[in-house]
Amino acid sequence: MRFVGADRVRDARLQTLKAEFNAMKMKEEEPLDQYAGKLIAMSVKYGNLGGSLDDATMVKKLFDTVPDRFISVVAGIEQFYDLKTLPFEEAIGRLK
């Protein structure tokens, strides 16, 4: 009886994290490693609450939210790699 509301609290926290994740965007002056660290930290928070962010979701978020200076690199990566199977760490390495 004591843990009846625990699932609801966990679900609410996951929803809040999802909203934070969706709102994330890399700032123009922000280093790539710092932004990637924020994305990884968000993934860890999801995991701690029982959710998950797979590599495909993380790569899509990374590529969708980088500044315009990365657009040509992202286009090249998207052309030659399957984003559904590209590991997040490799995507970061390719952007660098």
Order of alpha helices (4+ residues) and beta strands (2+ residues): alpha-alpha-alpha-alpha-alpha
